[in-house]
Amino acid sequence: MKVYNRKGAEDLRAGIAMERGMKMVDDFLQMLDQWHAAPEVWDNELERQIAAMNYDILRNPRKLDWGPRGTRFFSPSGVDSCRRELYMKMIGAERDRREIQPHQGRWTRLGTLFGDMLQKDLLFIEKHYERVVGEPPPFTVEREEVNGRRYPKWERFAEKIKRIDHRGHEIAIKGQPDGILRYKDGTRVGIEIKSKQTTPARTGQYSMRGPEESHAKQVVAYSILYGVDDYLIVYGNLAKKSWNMSDEDYEKYPDIRAFHVHISESDREALLDDLADVMEAVKSKTPPPLDLARWAFNNYKTACAKSLTDAELREIKSKVKRVQRSGVGARMKRSYMEALNEIEAIREG
């Protein structure tokens, strides 16, 4: 067992947790590699079961406690959004209806299909991995009972709304996970699936050193919803380097990466504090500052731009000027300037 700067009992526990998390990652990636390198398994009966489960949940969806009419929910995918955007969502502002470029629509759909593929693979692995590989799979799928039937614990089968009282505010979180698995030692492990599609290097060992911050916060929200402390954030790169790759190239530019995140009670408290700050802003009718760094994926751009006071707009212009004079990268300078230009265009109608 490796040593991780252990200065006391807390560091010892952290070192053990890190070692265990790394083992989970290695086992998960090895499981996928062995499965995908083997001849594809055909199982019409399992295909039928999967189709029947999807049909059943669409025909008889889960019954959720939506609360009073007009209740607003935080979603795990949005908990790291601009606080001004979340404020607008909570007060019921109109969401943007924006046209997207055709390739962006295909990009989004491919990401969804990648997640669907892995979920289907996990069901096939659960049934056929031991026969194909010669040993039991290190991960199996946790089940969820819905309307008297058992389903994989993911997507619509596991959709959930949870309300938490925190700092005098009721915080409602609504989401559906990419999956809850069981590790070979019995540990419940959540899985969050993401895709990358720009270049093979995007998931390279040099370019990707850890999970994106927004994705790490997202799994904290899922931890609150489903009581799971361990999560694997899995990245699949749909841009391949070539059909044939050397072992060295595959090690340098793997198309699948995974990172283990252990979520503590303090992580959950910190996220709930952030969301409580938004609810407090709603209660006091004091919109939080606009975050230009998160402008590109802001779904309430029109509402945010039109809500800015003249003083706030002057501060944004001043900030953009400071960024342009700073030593930050050209990409950030460009994104801040584009954000300001779009804000001004929205305000001018």
Secondary structure, DSSP 8 states (H G I E B T S, - for coil): -------SHHHHHHHHHHHHHHHHHHHHHHHHHHHHHS-----HHHHHHHHHHHHHHHHS-------STT---B-GGGTTS-HHHHHHHHTT---------HHHHHHHHHHHHHHHHHHHHHHHHHHHHHHHHSS--SEEE-EEEETTEEEESSGGGG-EEEEEEETTEEEEEEE--S-EEEETTS-EEEEEEEEE-S-GGGGSTTT-SS--HHHHHHHHHHHHHH---EEEEEEEE-S-S-SS--HHHHHHS-SEEEEEEE--HHHHHHHHHHHHHHHHHHHHT------GGG-TT-TTHHHHHHH--HHHHHHHHHHHHHHHHSSS-HHHHHHHHHHHHHHHHHHT-
